[in-house]
Amino acid sequence: MQLDLRKVFDAEDQVLPFELQLDLSEIEQWGDHPFAAPVAISGEVSSRAGIVTVRYCADYVLSSNCARCLEPVEQKKHQEFFHTVVRKLNQEEDDDYIVCEDGILDVDTLAQDDILLELPIRMLCSEDCKGLCPMCGCNLNEKDCGCQPPQWDVRRVKAFDNLEWSDED
């Protein structure tokens, strides 16, 4: 969705509401496509005292597998975003502002970038997920398999005992 902000830049106390459905089904994260349904975006562009701002909310459901036990997981997300929009910058680069020289704002690209930056590094079914047994692969959330933990070769672990680290950095 392209928003024409030229009137908002030129007038005081302008408000331009918008709503859209953003299809992110092609995005791959965690070896999966977590956006099964479109992302609902609603917000507004406003001009107050010569400052143009974009505020919007994104509502969506992430679907993937737990990083520990590999069970399917769904998480509902509601995120709010805020940006200041300018026509040009006095400095070379500044990540605090969205530059919109021609007065046209691509909301799809802006929202996609914001959402992808906020994705979790991994998804878990619960914070206390026990994961899979490294020996037999049993889901430890469902039952205790009784496998013995692997034994470490003491000679390999002892090799780190004599390492010295310098304080020079």
Backbone as a printed PyTorch tensor [residue, N CA C, xyz], in Angstrom:
tensor([[[  0.8450,  -1.1680,   0.0000],
         [  0.0000,   0.0000,   0.0000],
         [  0.8940,   1.2360,   0.0000]],

        [[  0.6250,   2.1090,  -0.9180],
         [  1.3530,   3.3660,  -1.0370],
         [  0.4820,   4.4910,  -0.4710]],

        [[  1.0320,   5.2440,   0.4780],
         [  0.3060,   6.3850,   1.0400],
         [  0.9160,   7.6710,   0.5170]],

        [[  0.0580,   8.5630,  -0.0050],
         [  0.4990,   9.8690,  -0.4750],
         [  0.4870,  10.8230,   0.7140]],

        [[  1.6540,  11.2260,   1.1730],
         [  1.7820,  12.0730,   2.3610],
         [  2.0100,  13.5520,   2.0330]],

        [[  1.9110,  13.9240,   0.7740],
         [  2.2040,  15.3130,   0.4110],
         [  1.2640,  16.2920,   1.1000]],

        [[ -0.0270,  15.9650,   1.1940],
         [ -0.9770,  16.8440,   1.8800],
         [ -0.7070,  16.8750,   3.3870]],

        [[ -0.2780,  15.7480,   3.9230],
         [  0.0190,  15.6760,   5.3600],
         [  1.2470,  16.5200,   5.6830]],

        [[  2.2600,  16.4990,   4.8110],
         [  3.4520,  17.3200,   5.0220],
         [  3.1290,  18.8060,   4.9320]],

        [[  2.2010,  19.1760,   4.0460],
         [  1.9170,  20.5870,   3.7880],
         [  0.8960,  21.2030,   4.7320]],

        [[  0.1000,  20.4090,   5.4170],
         [ -0.9620,  20.9550,   6.2670],
         [ -0.7070,  20.6090,   7.7350]],

        [[ -1.2380,  21.4250,   8.6150],
         [ -1.1620,  21.1730,  10.0560],
         [ -2.3720,  20.3670,  10.5020]],

        [[ -2.2020,  19.5890,  11.5290],
         [ -3.2670,  18.8000,  12.1420],
         [ -4.0160,  17.9190,  11.1420]],

        [[ -3.2600,  17.2810,  10.2520],
         [ -3.8250,  16.3230,   9.3030],
         [ -3.7340,  14.9220,   9.8900]],

        [[ -4.7470,  14.1050,   9.6490],
         [ -4.7220,  12.7060,  10.0550],
         [ -5.1720,  11.8710,   8.8640]],

        [[ -4.3810,  10.8440,   8.5420],
         [ -4.6790,   9.9550,   7.4320],
         [ -4.7010,   8.5160,   7.9550]],

        [[ -5.9140,   7.9700,   8.2220],
         [ -5.9820,   6.5920,   8.7190],
         [ -5.7770,   5.5850,   7.5870]],

        [[ -5.3190,   4.3730,   7.9480],
         [ -5.1550,   3.3160,   6.9500],
         [ -5.3280,   1.9510,   7.6080]],

        [[ -5.7380,   0.9900,   6.7850],
         [ -5.8610,  -0.4160,   7.1880],
         [ -5.4640,  -1.2670,   5.9980]],

        [[ -4.8050,  -2.3930,   6.2810],
         [ -4.4330,  -3.2930,   5.2010],
         [ -4.1820,  -4.6850,   5.7540]],

        [[ -4.2110,  -5.6410,   4.8550],
         [ -3.8420,  -7.0240,   5.1490],
         [ -2.5260,  -7.2840,   4.4180]],

        [[ -1.5160,  -7.6850,   5.1600],
         [ -0.1870,  -7.8910,   4.5980],
         [  0.0990,  -9.3860,   4.5080]],

        [[  0.3430,  -9.8740,   3.3110],
         [  0.6180, -11.2940,   3.0940],
         [  2.1230, -11.5450,   3.2300]],

        [[  2.5110, -12.2360,   4.2980],
         [  3.9110, -12.5800,   4.5270],
         [  4.1310, -14.0890,   4.4410]],

        [[  3.2570, -14.7800,   3.7210],
         [  3.3280, -16.2400,   3.6540],
         [  4.5970, -16.7490,   2.9800]],

        [[  5.2690, -15.9360,   2.2080],
         [  6.5070, -16.3540,   1.5230],
         [  7.7410, -16.2100,   2.4190]],

        [[  7.6070, -15.5400,   3.5490],
         [  8.7360, -15.3260,   4.4550],
         [  9.1220, -16.6430,   5.1120]],

        [[ 10.4290, -16.9440,   5.1250],
         [ 10.9140, -18.1640,   5.7770],
         [ 11.7170, -17.7900,   7.0150]],

        [[ 11.3710, -18.4180,   8.1230],
         [ 12.0580, -18.2180,   9.4000],
         [ 12.0770, -19.5460,  10.1340]],

        [[ 13.1640, -19.9140,  10.7740],
         [ 13.2980, -21.1740,  11.5180],
         [ 13.0820, -22.3830,  10.6000]],

        [[ 13.3780, -22.2620,   9.3160],
         [ 13.1750, -23.3620,   8.3800],
         [ 11.7180, -23.6260,   8.0840]],

        [[ 10.8710, -22.6550,   8.3330],
         [  9.4260, -22.8230,   8.1860],
         [  8.8370, -21.5120,   7.6560]],

        [[  7.5670, -21.5270,   7.3250],
         [  6.8400, -20.3240,   6.9170],
         [  5.8590, -19.9900,   8.0360]],

        [[  6.2410, -19.1220,   8.9780],
         [  5.4450, -18.9030,  10.1910],
         [  4.1750, -18.0750,  10.0070]],

        [[  4.0110, -17.3920,   8.8900],
         [  2.8350, -16.5520,   8.6850],
         [  1.8270, -17.2980,   7.8110]],

        [[  0.9600, -18.0820,   8.4410],
         [ -0.0390, -18.8420,   7.6900],
         [ -1.1920, -17.9550,   7.2420]],

        [[ -1.5050, -16.9350,   8.0320],
         [ -2.6010, -16.0170,   7.7180],
         [ -2.0350, -14.6060,   7.5270]],

        [[ -2.7400, -13.7590,   6.7930],
         [ -2.2520, -12.3860,   6.5970],
         [ -2.1500, -11.6170,   7.9100]],

        [[ -1.2660, -10.6370,   7.9250],
         [ -1.0660,  -9.7570,   9.0710],
         [ -2.0310,  -8.5860,   8.9340]],

        [[ -2.8070,  -8.3110,   9.9860],
         [ -3.7430,  -7.1860,   9.9870],
         [ -3.0220,  -5.9390,  10.4910]],

        [[ -3.0020,  -4.9130,   9.6630],
         [ -2.3250,  -3.6550,  10.0000],
         [ -3.3760,  -2.5550,  10.0470]],

        [[ -3.3600,  -1.7600,  11.1060],
         [ -4.2390,  -0.5810,  11.1780],
         [ -3.4740,   0.5330,  11.8710]],

        [[ -3.6190,   1.7270,  11.3420],
         [ -2.8930,   2.8460,  11.9300],
         [ -3.2660,   4.1610,  11.2960]],

        [[ -2.4050,   5.1450,  11.5450],
         [ -2.6500,   6.4770,  10.9800],
         [ -1.3500,   7.2380,  10.8270]],

        [[ -1.3710,   8.1530,   9.8660],
         [ -0.2940,   9.1120,   9.6840],
         [ -0.8610,  10.4420,  10.1400]],

        [[ -0.1140,  11.1520,  10.9670],
         [ -0.6200,  12.4270,  11.4610],
         [  0.4640,  13.4880,  11.4250]],

        [[  0.0030,  14.7330,  11.3200],
         [  0.8970,  15.8820,  11.3160],
         [  0.4810,  16.7950,  12.4600]],

        [[  1.3770,  16.9960,  13.3860],
         [  1.1270,  17.8790,  14.5220],
         [  2.3530,  18.7630,  14.7040]],

        [[  2.1470,  20.0290,  14.6840],
         [  3.2240,  21.0130,  14.8740],
         [  4.3730,  20.7880,  13.8950]],

        [[  4.0450,  20.4090,  12.6700],
         [  5.0440,  20.2180,  11.6330],
         [  5.7900,  18.8960,  11.6850]],

        [[  5.4180,  18.0210,  12.6090],
         [  6.0630,  16.7110,  12.7260],
         [  5.1030,  15.6410,  12.2170]],

        [[  5.5370,  14.8770,  11.2300],
         [  4.7140,  13.8250,  10.6460],
         [  5.1130,  12.4930,  11.2800]],

        [[  4.1180,  11.8010,  11.8210],
         [  4.3720,  10.5160,  12.4740],
         [  3.4690,   9.4360,  11.8940]],

        [[  3.9750,   8.2100,  11.9200],
         [  3.2090,   7.0360,  11.5120],
         [  3.1130,   6.1430,  12.7400]],

        [[  1.8790,   5.8140,  13.1250],
         [  1.6230,   4.8770,  14.2230],
         [  0.7330,   3.7810,  13.6680]],

        [[  1.0850,   2.5410,  13.9870],
         [  0.2160,   1.4550,  13.5470],
         [  0.3900,   0.2390,  14.4440]],

        [[ -0.6020,  -0.6340,  14.3840],
         [ -0.6020,  -1.8980,  15.1280],
         [ -0.5960,  -3.0420,  14.1260]],

        [[  0.0970,  -4.1060,  14.4800],
         [  0.1310,  -5.3200,  13.6630],
         [ -0.3640,  -6.4780,  14.5210]],

        [[ -1.3620,  -7.1940,  14.0160],
         [ -1.9020,  -8.3690,  14.6980],
         [ -1.7380,  -9.5730,  13.7810]],

        [[ -1.1380, -10.6490,  14.3350],
         [ -0.8950, -11.8310,  13.5270],
         [ -0.6620, -13.0400,  14.4190]],

        [[ -0.6050, -14.2020,  13.7900],
         [ -0.3370, -15.4590,  14.4870],
         [  0.9110, -16.0780,  13.8750]],

        [[  1.8830, -16.4030,  14.7320],
         [  3.0830, -17.1150,  14.2930],
         [  2.8640, -18.6060,  14.4910]],

        [[  3.1920, -19.3980,  13.4890],
         [  3.0680, -20.8580,  13.5720],
         [  4.4070, -21.4790,  13.2180]],

        [[  4.8880, -22.3490,  14.1090],
         [  6.1480, -23.0440,  13.8550],
         [  6.2270, -24.2470,  14.7740]],

        [[  7.4120, -24.8150,  14.9030],
         [  7.6520, -25.9200,  15.8230],
         [  8.5170, -25.4320,  16.9660]],

        [[  8.2890, -25.9930,  18.1370],
         [  9.0820, -25.6580,  19.3140],
         [ 10.5510, -25.9750,  19.0350]],

        [[ 11.4370, -25.0780,  19.4170],
         [ 12.8660, -25.2710,  19.1670],
         [ 13.4670, -26.3670,  20.0390]],

        [[ 12.7720, -26.7750,  21.0910],
         [ 13.3050, -27.8150,  21.9750],
         [ 12.6680, -29.1860,  21.7570]],

        [[ 11.3260, -29.2280,  21.6580],
         [ 10.6530, -30.5380,  21.5720],
         [ 10.0380, -30.8130,  20.1970]],

        [[ 10.0660, -29.8430,  19.2990],
         [  9.5890, -29.9600,  17.9230],
         [  8.0720, -30.1020,  17.8010]],

        [[  7.3230, -29.8450,  18.8650],
         [  5.8570, -29.8540,  18.8020],
         [  5.3700, -28.5720,  18.1290]],

        [[  4.2170, -28.6270,  17.4310],
         [  3.6750, -27.4110,  16.8050],
         [  3.3340, -26.3470,  17.8510]],

        [[  3.6210, -25.0870,  17.5010],
         [  3.3870, -23.9610,  18.3990],
         [  2.7210, -22.8310,  17.6130]],

        [[  1.7500, -22.1740,  18.2250],
         [  1.1540, -20.9570,  17.6570],
         [  1.1970, -19.8670,  18.7120]],

        [[  1.5820, -18.6670,  18.3080],
         [  1.6130, -17.5230,  19.2090],
         [  0.8890, -16.3550,  18.5580]],

        [[ -0.1050, -15.8050,  19.2780],
         [ -0.7660, -14.5900,  18.8090],
         [  0.0910, -13.3990,  19.1980]],

        [[  0.2700, -12.4910,  18.2660],
         [  1.1090, -11.3200,  18.4930],
         [  0.3130, -10.0510,  18.2290]],

        [[  0.5290,  -9.0620,  19.0790],
         [  0.0090,  -7.7130,  18.8760],
         [  1.1820,  -6.7740,  19.1240]],

        [[  1.5780,  -6.0370,  18.0970],
         [  2.7150,  -5.1370,  18.2270],
         [  2.3300,  -3.7480,  17.7500]],

        [[  2.9000,  -2.7560,  18.4130],
         [  2.6620,  -1.3650,  18.0450],
         [  3.9720,  -0.7420,  17.5860]],

        [[  3.8830,   0.0490,  16.5150],
         [  5.0660,   0.6730,  15.9380],
         [  4.8270,   2.1720,  15.7700]],

        [[  5.9160,   2.9330,  15.8470],
         [  5.8680,   4.3860,  15.7440],
         [  7.1040,   4.8510,  14.9890]],

        [[  6.8950,   5.7280,  14.0110],
         [  8.0080,   6.2930,  13.2430],
         [  7.7560,   7.7700,  12.9850]],

        [[  8.8330,   8.5280,  12.9020],
         [  8.7730,   9.9220,  12.4680],
         [  9.2070,   9.9550,  11.0050]],

        [[  8.4190,  10.6480,  10.1860],
         [  8.6730,  10.6960,   8.7450],
         [  9.1440,  12.0940,   8.3620]],

        [[ 10.2110,  12.1660,   7.5640],
         [ 10.7390,  13.4460,   7.0930],
         [ 10.9210,  13.3740,   5.5780]],

        [[ 10.9670,  14.5490,   4.9680],
         [ 11.2050,  14.5850,   3.5230],
         [ 12.6790,  14.4270,   3.1780]],

        [[ 13.5520,  14.9800,   4.0170],
         [ 14.9860,  14.8300,   3.7970],
         [ 15.7050,  14.9800,   5.1330]],

        [[ 16.9500,  14.5060,   5.1500],
         [ 17.7740,  14.5820,   6.3510],
         [ 18.8800,  15.6110,   6.1570]],

        [[ 19.2360,  16.2930,   7.2250],
         [ 20.3650,  17.2130,   7.1760],
         [ 21.6830,  16.4550,   7.2750]],

        [[ 21.6390,  15.2950,   7.9230],
         [ 22.8280,  14.4600,   8.0520],
         [ 22.7750,  13.3770,   6.9790]],

        [[ 23.8740,  12.6360,   6.8510],
         [ 23.9320,  11.6010,   5.8250],
         [ 22.9950,  10.4480,   6.1140]],

        [[ 23.0830,   9.8690,   7.3030],
         [ 22.2420,   8.7310,   7.6500],
         [ 21.7380,   8.8950,   9.0720]],

        [[ 20.4770,   8.5330,   9.2790],
         [ 19.9010,   8.5670,  10.6170],
         [ 18.7630,   7.5580,  10.6560]],

        [[ 18.9360,   6.5070,  11.4510],
         [ 17.9470,   5.4380,  11.5150],
         [ 16.7150,   5.8090,  12.3260]],

        [[ 16.7140,   6.9930,  12.9330],
         [ 15.5710,   7.4060,  13.7400],
         [ 14.4110,   7.9260,  12.8960]],

        [[ 14.6520,   8.1940,  11.6340],
         [ 13.6250,   8.7840,  10.7760],
         [ 13.4120,   7.9460,   9.5190]],

        [[ 12.1820,   8.0030,   9.0090],
         [ 11.8510,   7.4090,   7.7170],
         [ 11.9000,   8.5480,   6.7020]],

        [[ 12.7420,   8.4210,   5.7030],
         [ 12.8770,   9.4610,   4.6880],
         [ 11.9040,   9.1770,   3.5620]],

        [[ 11.1150,  10.1920,   3.2350],
         [ 10.0770,  10.0630,   2.2160],
         [ 10.1710,  11.2910,   1.3030]],

        [[ 11.2010,  11.3160,   0.4500],
         [ 11.4970,  12.4920,  -0.3670],
         [ 10.3740,  12.8550,  -1.3230]],

        [[  9.7770,  11.8560,  -1.9650],
         [  8.7290,  12.1340,  -2.9540],
         [  7.3360,  12.2370,  -2.3300]],

        [[  7.2370,  12.0420,  -1.0190],
         [  5.9460,  12.1500,  -0.3410],
         [  5.1170,  10.8760,  -0.3880]],

        [[  5.6670,   9.7960,  -0.9360],
         [  4.9500,   8.5240,  -1.0240],
         [  5.6020,   7.5430,  -0.0470]],

        [[  4.8000,   6.9930,   0.8600],
         [  5.2860,   6.0490,   1.8590],
         [  4.7920,   4.6510,   1.5160]],

        [[  5.7160,   3.7000,   1.4010],
         [  5.3770,   2.2990,   1.1440],
         [  5.1430,   1.6250,   2.4910]],

        [[  3.8880,   1.5140,   2.8950],
         [  3.5270,   0.9550,   4.2000],
         [  3.8110,  -0.5460,   4.2440]],

        [[  3.6420,  -1.2540,   3.1480],
         [  3.9120,  -2.6920,   3.1060],
         [  5.3630,  -2.9950,   3.4970]],

        [[  6.2910,  -2.3030,   2.8760],
         [  7.7130,  -2.5200,   3.1540],
         [  8.0610,  -2.1090,   4.5770]],

        [[  7.5340,  -0.9770,   5.0210],
         [  7.7910,  -0.5020,   6.3790],
         [  7.2990,  -1.5090,   7.4130]],

        [[  6.0630,  -1.9790,   7.2500],
         [  5.4850,  -2.9330,   8.2050],
         [  6.2200,  -4.2700,   8.1590]],

        [[  6.5520,  -4.7480,   6.9780],
         [  7.2680,  -6.0210,   6.8650],
         [  8.6120,  -5.9320,   7.5830]],

        [[  9.3620,  -4.8630,   7.3640],
         [ 10.6610,  -4.7020,   8.0270],
         [ 10.5020,  -4.6430,   9.5420]],

        [[  9.5210,  -3.8940,  10.0300],
         [  9.2930,  -3.7820,  11.4730],
         [  8.9560,  -5.1330,  12.0910]],

        [[  8.0680,  -5.8670,  11.4570],
         [  7.6230,  -7.1630,  11.9950],
         [  8.7630,  -8.1710,  11.9980]],

        [[  9.5170,  -8.2460,  10.9080],
         [ 10.6100,  -9.2100,  10.8280],
         [ 11.7100,  -8.9070,  11.8490]],

        [[ 11.9360,  -7.6390,  12.1380],
         [ 12.9340,  -7.2850,  13.1480],
         [ 12.4900,  -7.6810,  14.5510]],

        [[ 11.1990,  -7.8070,  14.7740],
         [ 10.6780,  -8.1470,  16.0970],
         [ 10.4080,  -9.6360,  16.2830]],

        [[ 10.6450, -10.4550,  15.2700],
         [ 10.4030, -11.8900,  15.4150],
         [ 11.3290, -12.4720,  16.4800]],

        [[ 10.8300, -13.4000,  17.2650],
         [ 11.7040, -14.0270,  18.2620],
         [ 12.7880, -14.8540,  17.5790]],

        [[ 13.8920, -15.0610,  18.2740],
         [ 14.9930, -15.8470,  17.7230],
         [ 14.5640, -17.2920,  17.5410]],

        [[ 13.7640, -17.7830,  18.4700],
         [ 13.2280, -19.1400,  18.3870],
         [ 11.8820, -19.1610,  19.0870]],

        [[ 11.0670, -20.1440,  18.7600],
         [  9.7660, -20.2840,  19.4050],
         [  9.7970, -21.5070,  20.3160]],

        [[  9.1990, -21.3660,  21.4900],
         [  9.1020, -22.4630,  22.4510],
         [  7.6400, -22.7040,  22.7800]],

        [[  7.2860, -23.9720,  23.0390],
         [  5.9110, -24.2780,  23.4400],
         [  5.6440, -23.7380,  24.8420]],

        [[  6.6680, -23.7070,  25.7030],
         [  6.5960, -23.0830,  27.0230],
         [  8.0270, -22.8160,  27.4780]],

        [[  8.1730, -21.8740,  28.4020],
         [  9.5080, -21.5230,  28.8840],
         [ 10.1950, -22.6880,  29.5920]],

        [[  9.4090, -23.5840,  30.1870],
         [  9.9940, -24.7130,  30.9090],
         [  9.9760, -26.0060,  30.0890]],

        [[  9.9490, -25.8940,  28.7740],
         [  9.9750, -27.0810,  27.9040],
         [ 11.2580, -27.8680,  28.1580]],

        [[ 11.1170, -29.1660,  28.3370],
         [ 12.2560, -30.0330,  28.6390],
         [ 12.9690, -30.5220,  27.3800]],

        [[ 12.3290, -30.4200,  26.2310],
         [ 12.9590, -30.8150,  24.9790],
         [ 12.9420, -32.3140,  24.7480]],

        [[ 13.8750, -32.7590,  23.9220],
         [ 13.9930, -34.1690,  23.5490],
         [ 15.1920, -34.7980,  24.2480]],

        [[ 15.0860, -36.0780,  24.5410],
         [ 16.1970, -36.8360,  25.1210],
         [ 17.3090, -36.9230,  24.0700]],

        [[ 18.5410, -36.5710,  24.4230],
         [ 19.6240, -36.6520,  23.4380],
         [ 20.0130, -38.0830,  23.0900]],

        [[ 19.5600, -39.0280,  23.8890],
         [ 19.9160, -40.4250,  23.6370],
         [ 18.8890, -41.1270,  22.7520]],

        [[ 17.5900, -41.0500,  23.1230],
         [ 16.5660, -41.8180,  22.3920],
         [ 15.5860, -40.9490,  21.6100]],

        [[ 15.5820, -39.6110,  21.8390],
         [ 14.6920, -38.7170,  21.1090],
         [ 13.3000, -38.6040,  21.6890]],

        [[ 13.0650, -39.1670,  22.8610],
         [ 11.7510, -39.1110,  23.5220],
         [ 11.4390, -37.6710,  23.9420]],

        [[ 10.1750, -37.2570,  23.7960],
         [  9.7460, -35.9370,  24.2550],
         [  9.6690, -35.9690,  25.7800]],

        [[ 10.5700, -35.2670,  26.4540],
         [ 10.6650, -35.2980,  27.9130],
         [  9.5280, -34.5450,  28.5970]],

        [[  8.7220, -33.8010,  27.8440],
         [  7.5360, -33.1590,  28.4170],
         [  6.4260, -34.1850,  28.6470]],

        [[  6.4260, -35.2430,  27.8680],
         [  5.3710, -36.2610,  27.9480],
         [  5.7070, -37.3810,  28.9160]],

        [[  6.9820, -37.8070,  28.9400],
         [  7.3750, -38.8830,  29.8540],
         [  8.8800, -38.8500,  30.0620]],

        [[  9.3150, -39.5030,  31.1410],
         [ 10.7350, -39.6470,  31.4160],
         [ 11.1740, -40.9870,  30.8330]],

        [[ 12.1400, -40.9650,  29.9370],
         [ 12.5340, -42.1780,  29.2260],
         [ 13.4630, -43.0710,  30.0450]],

        [[ 14.1160, -42.5400,  31.0340],
         [ 15.0070, -43.3340,  31.8560],
         [ 16.4150, -43.4850,  31.2980]],

        [[ 16.7210, -42.8420,  30.2190],
         [ 18.0780, -42.9190,  29.6550],
         [ 19.0690, -42.2450,  30.6050]],

        [[ 20.2690, -42.7580,  30.6290],
         [ 21.3340, -42.1690,  31.4330],
         [ 21.9570, -41.0120,  30.6530]],

        [[ 22.2760, -39.9180,  31.3260],
         [ 22.9330, -38.8120,  30.6170],
         [ 24.2900, -39.2470,  30.0890]],

        [[ 24.7360, -38.6610,  28.9870],
         [ 26.0260, -39.0680,  28.4180],
         [ 27.1680, -38.7750,  29.3960]],

        [[ 28.1590, -39.6420,  29.4080],
         [ 29.3360, -39.4650,  30.2610],
         [ 30.3950, -38.6860,  29.4840]],

        [[ 30.9450, -37.6880,  30.1340],
         [ 31.9790, -36.8780,  29.4970],
         [ 33.3380, -37.5340,  29.6810]],

        [[ 34.1490, -37.4380,  28.6690],
         [ 35.5180, -37.9190,  28.7590],
         [ 36.2920, -36.9030,  29.5920]],

        [[ 36.6920, -37.2940,  30.7910],
         [ 37.3250, -36.3830,  31.7450],
         [ 38.6140, -35.8050,  31.1740]],

        [[ 39.3310, -36.5570,  30.3560],
         [ 40.5830, -36.0550,  29.7880],
         [ 40.3280, -34.8400,  28.9070]],

        [[ 39.2300, -34.8330,  28.1640],
         [ 38.9380, -33.7010,  27.2780],
         [ 38.5140, -32.4750,  28.0740]],

        [[ 37.7700, -32.6750,  29.1240],
         [ 37.3250, -31.5480,  29.9400],
         [ 38.5020, -30.9560,  30.6980]],

        [[ 39.4080, -31.7880,  31.2070],
         [ 40.5810, -31.3270,  31.9630],
         [ 41.5190, -30.4980,  31.0890]],

        [[ 41.4680, -30.6590,  29.7890],
         [ 42.3470, -29.9040,  28.8990],
         [ 42.1070, -28.4090,  29.0140]],

        [[ 40.9250, -27.9910,  29.4380],
         [ 40.6240, -26.5720,  29.5680],
         [ 41.0800, -25.9890,  30.9060]],

        [[ 41.4710, -26.8200,  31.8540],
         [ 41.8440, -26.3460,  33.1890],
         [ 43.0670, -25.4430,  33.1840]],

        [[ 44.0130, -25.6590,  32.2860],
         [ 45.2630, -24.9090,  32.3010],
         [ 45.2860, -23.7100,  31.3580]],

        [[ 44.1750, -23.4090,  30.7490],
         [ 44.1290, -22.2620,  29.8290],
         [ 44.2130, -20.9690,  30.6250]],

        [[ 44.9600, -20.0200,  30.0950],
         [ 45.0800, -18.7000,  30.7160],
         [ 44.6400, -17.6670,  29.6930]],

        [[ 43.8720, -16.7100,  30.1570],
         [ 43.3660, -15.6500,  29.2890],
         [ 44.0870, -14.3620,  29.6190]],

        [[ 44.5230, -13.6570,  28.6150],
         [ 45.1820, -12.3790,  28.8570],
         [ 44.1260, -11.3090,  29.0820]],

        [[ 44.5170, -10.2890,  29.8280],
         [ 43.5980,  -9.1770,  30.1200],
         [ 43.7040,  -8.0810,  29.0760]],

        [[ 44.4890,  -8.2960,  28.0330],
         [ 44.6790,  -7.2890,  26.9950],
         [ 43.5320,  -7.3290,  26.0130]],

        [[ 42.8510,  -6.2310,  25.8560],
         [ 41.7780,  -6.0990,  24.8610],
         [ 41.7290,  -4.7220,  24.3010]]])
